[in-house]
């Protein structure tokens, strides 16, 4: 039945021409059986809407593809960057049996406080009157996700027949995405991430992380936190929050997470990063955590320093020594020099980190550099962190703020 659903979506959004010839005959038969009203609009929009309707696996898949400027048309890239979960809540009657198994006395508000692609969140109170949140995996979502991955893996074999898609290395992307989502489906793993993150960040008194009260595979009970989503600038100003200070603290926290510990919060959208009345940064939702090996951390730091100092030959040597490519990389120095001119600007207003990083990824892919997927996640997270700066304090000089942080924590890489 799920396979039939995929076919209907392909026809509904008029995406048949994107598939190899072997698929088209089956889609033609399906079109004859069902009266499916096609959705109008330009192709990039239809691709995005189709992925959103297909659900979390396809949304995350599209988000990963949004970094492939070397393969995909810019108009498609721009639409893929807009991908968001569009999900309806599961009725509480389906969730209640799971909540009843929690070995805590809870008084639960049956209206969900938040609805995600794989889980729902409810506000509750303990008998002690302590406010908590209860995160519950949606019943049956694991089976749907496994079916989606079977379809993706089968489709990737067909797409290999299309020359343009061979460079995407779809098998690797799908396998790493599968591993990531399986972690999201185990809330006991998320609880371990909360506690590990809490331990790593204890040196920062401006970071607040919820306490874990209970966790198993399907349920997570956390301390309820109170604050304002980080993108609500007027609310922050009304509370007399020093926005530049708050942003620079966040930048330092991210750099330490990623480069000192190699373990960072990789989903920092405004729903997951709040600011309390004292200007402290609250992190929520630890389902997507990034990890970078010590070797890759050192490589990224050294590449960053060499790029900033325009030592493009050193960048080339670092990439080869990291084992990311078997290519000779002939000519990459000139390509790096051309696309990284943004790094020469003097103010944050002129510096576009998203454009610079996207261009860097594009160049590396062009030279057949096998960029580890976890580094793509890191770049996506860094772009989000920089986005807060652009939104809240566009005149704040990111480079000027970043240099003392790097000197303080990582001077040995200079």
N, C-alpha and C positions, 0 to 999 in steps of 0.2 A: 504493500500500500504506500509506503514511503517513497518508493521509486516512482510510482504514479504521480505523487505529489510533486516531485522534482520536475517531471515532464510538464505538468500543468503550469508551474512557475516559469519554466523556460518559454513556453508558448505565450503565456499571459504577458510577459515583458518583451516579447519578440527578440529573443536572444539565440534563435536557432542557428544563425549564420556564424556564431562564435564557436560552434562545435564541429568536430571532424565529420566527414561524410558518413562514416559508419553509424552515427547517431541519428542522422536526419530522417531515415526511413521510419524508424520507430516513432519519432515525433510527429511525422506526417500521419501515421495511423492514429495516434492519440488525438490529434486535432480533429480527425474525422469522427471520433467517438464522443467528444465533448464540445459543447458550444462555449468557448472561452473568449470573453471580451478582452481584446488586447489593450494594454495601457499605453497611452500616447506619451510623447516627450522624446527628447534627445537620448541617444544611446547611453552616455555616461550616467544620466539620471536613472534610466531603466535598470542599469546594472546595479546601482546602489539600492534601489527600492527592492529589487529581487533578492539581494543578499540579506537585507533587513527582514524581509518576509520569511526567508529560509531559516533564520534564527541564529543563535550565538556562535556556532561553529563557523558559519559562513561569514558572519560579521567580523569575527576575529581574523579569519583568513583574508578578507578584503582589506582589513587594516594593515596586515603585514604586507600585502601587495602594494599598498599606497606608497611604499618607499622605493619602488622599482621604477625610477624615472628613466632608466636606460631601456626599458622594455615597453612601458605603457604610455599612451598618449596623455599629455598634461591635463586635458579636460577630464579624462577618466580618473587620474590621480587626485584631482581636486574634489571629485565626488566621493571617492573612496575615503578621503580624509574626514568626510562628514558622517561616516557610518556611525549609527547609534543603535543600541538595543531598543526595540519597539515591542514590548511584551505586555500581555494582560496578566493580572494576578490570578493565581490559583485559589479557588475557594477555600476558606478556612477549614471547612469540614474535611478536606483532603489532607490538610496540614496537622490538624488536631491530634490524630493518633501518634504522630512523631513527637509532638510537644508533651503529650501525656507520659511519655517514657522518660522524660528528664527527671533525674532524682533530686529535684529542688522544688520547694513550694513556691509556685509562681502564680501571679495574677496577670493574665495576658490580655492586652487590647486586641480584639480579633480583627481589627482593620489593619492591613499591612502599612507599616511606615515607609517601606521602600520595596520595590519589586525589581529584581535583576533577572538576568537571563537564566541563571541556574538556581537561584535561591530567593527567598523572601525574608524580610526583616520585620519584627514586631516589637513594639514597646511593651515592657512588663515591669512588675515590681516583685521583689523578694518579700518574704514575711517580715524581714527587718525594715521594710519600707524603702530599701535601696532600689533606685531606678536602674534597670538593665535593658538590654536589647537582646532579642532572640533571633538568630539567623537559622533558617531551616532550608535544607535542600529540597527542591520541588520533587514530589513523587514521580518516578518514571523518567525523569530528565536524562538519567545516565543511559538508558536504552535508546532514547532518541539521538543522543549525541554519538553513540557508537554506530548507529545506522548512518548518520551523516558522514562520519569518517570513512565508513566502508564505501559510500558513494564517492567521496572526494578521492580516495585512493584509486578506485576504479577509473574515475574520470581522468586522473593524472596520467594514467597509462595511455589513454586516448589522446590527450593533449600533447603528449610527446611526439605524436605524428605530425603536429603542426610546428614548423620550424621556429616560429617566433617564440613559442612557449618553452622550447628546450632549455634556453638560458635561465629560466626561472628556478630550475632545480626543485620542482614541485614536491617530489618525494620527501626531500629533506625538510622543506617548510611544513608539510602536512604532519610528518612524524614529530617534529618539535612542538607544533601546535597541539597535537594530540596529548603529548606528555604534559604540557602546561595546563590544559583544560582538565585532565584527570586529577591534577593536584587541586584545582578549584572545587572539584566535586567531593573532596575529603576535608571536612571542616576540622578534623583533628590535626591535619597538616597545617591548616590556617592558624589554629591555636598555637602550635609550635612556632609559627612565623611571628605571631604577635609577641610571644615571650622572648624570642631571639632578638627581635627588633628592639624591644623594650630594654633588654640588657645592653645592646650596642649603643643606644641613645641616652643612657642614664647620665652621661657627662653633660648633657645639654638641659639646663633647667627650664628652657623655653619650649620644650617638646613634651606633649602630654599624649599618653597612649593608654587605651582602656584596659582595665584588669580583666583577666579571664576567670569566670566563675565555674564554667563547665564546658566540656567539649567531647563529642564523639564524631563518628563519620558524617552524620546527617544533621547535627545540631551544634550551635555555638552560642553560649550565653556570655555576654560581655557587659562591662560597666557602661552605662549610658553617659555620653559626653554632651556638653552644651557649648555651642559657639555659633559663629557666623561663617557660611561658606566663603572661601577666600576671594571669590570674584565679586562679592558684594561691597564695592568700594565705599558707597555712601554710608552704609551701616558701620563700616570700619572707622570712617572719619567721625561719625556721630559718637563713637566710643573713644575718640581721641587716641586711636591706635597710630603709632609711628610707623607708617607703611614702608618707608625705605628701610628702616631698621628691621622690620619683620621680614621683608623680602631678602635682605642680606643674610639674616639668620637662616632662612629656608635654603638659600643657596649653599651656605656652609654645611648645613645638615645633609643636604643631598650629596655634596662632594665627599663628605666623610663616609656616608652610607656606601656609596658606590666604590670609592677608591681605597678607603682604609679597611672597611670590612668586606667589601665585595658582595653586599647584601642590601638591597634598597627597595623602597616602596615604588612599584612600577606602574601604579594606576592613580596618579595624583590629580584627578579632575576635581572640580570644586565641591562635588558631593562627598569626596573622601578627604579633603583637606579643609579644616575649619580653623578659625582664629577665635580664642576666647576673649573675655572682656579685659584681660590683662596683657593681651598681645601674644599669648602663647599659641603655638602651632599644635593643633590636634590632628593626628592621623587616624583614619578609619578605613576599614575594609582591607584586609591583608591577604586577599585571595590571589592577587597577582604580585609576586615578588620577583625582582630581578637578581640574578647571581652572576658574578664575573670572577673567573679564576684569577689567582695572584699574577700569573704570567700575562693574561690579557689586560689586567689592570695596569701593570707596568708598561705594557706596549701602548695602551691608549694614552697614558700620561706622557710617555716619551714622544709619541706622535704629536700630541697637542702642543708640547713645548717646542718641538722641531718646526711644526707648522707656523706657530706664532713667530718664530725666529727666522722663517723663510728658508729653512734648511731642508729643501725638498729631496735632495739625494739621501739624507739621513732618514727621511720618512719612507722612501722606497726601500732602504735596507732593513728598516724595522718591520715592514710588512712582509718582506721575504723571510726574515729570520723568525717571524712568528709562525711560519708554516701555513699562511693563509692562501698561498698561490704557488703554482709551479711555473708561472709565466715569467718571462724575463723583465717585464714591466718597462720595456724600452719606450721612452717618450713620456712617462708618467709625470716626470718632474715639471715639464711645461704645462701639462694639463692641470696639475695641482696649483701651479702659479697662477694660471688663468682663472680658475674657479674660486680661489681662496682670497681674492682681492678684498672681499668683505672684511677679512681679518685685519686689514690695514687701517680701518676707519678709526676715528678718534673718539667718537661718542656712541652711546648705546642707541641713540635715536637713529643713527646711520647703520648700526650693526644688526644684521638679520641672521641670527643663529640658525633658524629653521632652514633658510635658503642655503646657507653655507654647508650645513650638515647634509642636506638633501643632495647638494651638488657633489659633495665628497663621496657619498654612497654611490651616486651615479657613476662617477669616475672609476671607483674601485670595481664596480660591477662590469664596466666597459673593459677593464683590463683583466677580467676573469679572476678577480680576487674573491675567494670564498669567505665572505664576511660571516662570522658566526651569528646565528639568529639572535642569541642573547645580546649581541652588540647592537643589533637593529632595535631591540626593545629598549636598550639603554638610550639610544639616540632619540627614540620616540618620547621617552620620559624626560630627557633633558630639554627637548623642544617644549614640552608642556610646562616645565618649570620656568623656562624663559618667557613663555606666553603670559604667565602671571605678572612678570616684571613689565612686559610691554603694555598690559592692560592697566595695571595699577599705578605704575610710576615710569612712564615712557622715557623720561629724561634721566633716569637712574643709570649710571655708567656701569654696565655689567662687568666689563673687562677690568675696570678700576677696582670693583668690589672683589672680583675673582682672584686677582693676582696675590693679594695678601693672604687669602685663604690657602692658595696653593703653596705659598712660601711657608706659612705656619705649619701645615700638615705634611707637605711633600717636598721640602726644599732639596732633598737628595736627588730628585729627578732633573734638576736644572743643569 
